[in-house]
Amino acid sequence: MHKFDLRIAENGHCTLSCSESPFGCKIDWYKDMKLLNTSYRNNMADKREEPHITIDLFDTLYILHATKNEEGNYTCTIDNVKAREYSIKVVSMAKMLNQDFIRYSIYLGFILSLTFTCYCAGLCVAWHRRTSFADPMNLNYGKKFHNGGNCERETLLNKDYY
């Protein structure tokens, strides 16, 4: 038997399926050990409430517009042998969004700390190699030099390099 823990948001939807079963087997669904009838929708709810549980002809159970009433343990049996069990927890949408926000904030914090670390490392490297950079105050403009053949070019040269 396989057991699955599922969290769904309030007013969310969920599809529960039973294991592959040979043709002609009897499949039953239970919610908290109470048999769910496949002939009508939501036999667990009060008649005044909108039904939220449906079982189709292929013995797939659907939870539509989930509320706290749909929380519980759903069990699928094939010929009275437990095949799958689902533990359904309905959480408020605000709580799920807060958990997602916290998770993405942690991701963002990690990326920003990595970026900041690399930036600071680059500053440290640049500081330690500062003597190898050209000093803009000591650049010679217009100094001519001979380039291998008989052509001359004007360029910017740093006195310290040549």
N, C-alpha and C positions, 0 to 999 in steps of 0.2 A: 504494500500500500504506500502511496506517495502522499505526503502532507505538504501543503503550500500555505504560506502566510502572505496574505494580500492586504494592502492598504488602498482604499479608494477614497476619493474626495466626496464630500457631501454633494448630492445631486449629480454624482458621476455614474458611469455605467461600467458593468463588469460582465464578462462571459466566462462561465465555468463549464468545462467539458469533462466527460467521463473518459476513461481509457477506451482504446479500441476494443470493441467486443464483437464476438461472432454474431452473425445474424440470428435473431430469434431469442436472444438472451433477455431476461427481464432486468431492466435498469430502473432503480428507484433513487430519488434524492431525499435526503433528510436535512432538516435544519434543527440543530441542537437536539438531535435524536427524535424529532417529530417528522413523520412522513409528509412530504409535500405531494399533493395530488396534481397529476399532469392534466386533468380535464378542465381545470379553470385556473385563473390567475390568482396568485397571492392568497392562498387559504390561511396564511399566518396573520394577516392584517385584519383590523376591525373593518366592518363593512362600510363605514363612513369614510374611510381613508382611500386614497387612490392606490390601486394595486402597483407593486413594484417588482414582483418576482414572476417570471414566465419560464415555462419549460416547453421547448418546442418538440416537434415530432421526432427529431434526431436525438432526443434526451439531453440537449444542451440547456443549461440553466442560465438565464439572463437576469441580472439585477439592474433595473432601470431607475434612474433618479434616486440614488441610494440615500437613505436616512439612517439614523441611529437604530431604527427598528430592524434593519437588515443586517446588523452586526451579528456575528455568531459563527458557529462551526457548521459547514455544509459538507455532507458526506454523500458520495456516490457509491451505490452497491450494484454489483452485477451478479444476478442470481443469489442474492442475500450474502454476498461476500464483499467486504469493503474494498473498493478499488482506489478511490482518491478521497482525500479530505482537504478541505479548504477552511482556513481560519480567516474570516473577513473582519477587518477593522475599518470603520468609517470615521474619517477624521475631517475636521472642519477645513474648508478651503483656505481660510486665513492661516491656520497652523501649517498646512502644506506649503503655502507661499512663503511663510516665514522660514521654514526649514530650507526651502530652495534658496531664499535670499541669503541665509547664513552660509550655505554651502558655496554659492557663487561668490560671496564676499571673501571666503577663505581662499578660493581660487584666485581672485583678483589680488588679494593681499600677497599671495605667493608670487604672482607674476610681477607685481610692483616691487617687491623686495628683491627679486632676482634682477630686475632692470636697474634698480638703484645700486645694487652691489656691483654690477658690471660698469655702470657709469662712474662710480667711485674708484673702481680699479683702473679704469681708463684715465681718470684724473691723476691718480698716483703714478702711473707709468709715464704720463706726460710730464709730471713734475720732476721725476727722476731723470728724464731724458731732455730736460729743458735746454741743456747746453748744446745739444745737437741740432736744434732748430735755428733757422736763420733769424738774425736780429733785424727787425724792420728799420731800426735807427741807423744801422751801419751798412745798408745796401748801397752798392755803386750802380748808378743808373748810367747807361750809355757806354760802358766799357767795351771795347772791341777786342776780339781775339781771332786768331787764325784757326780755321776748322779743317785741318787735314789737306785741303787742296788750295785753291786760290779764291775761295769765297769767304767773306767776312760777314758776321752777324752781330747785331746788337743784342745784348742780353742783360739780365740782372744777375750780378754775381755777389756773393758774400765773401768778404776779405778773408774770413777765418777758414774757408774751405780750400782755397787755392793758393 
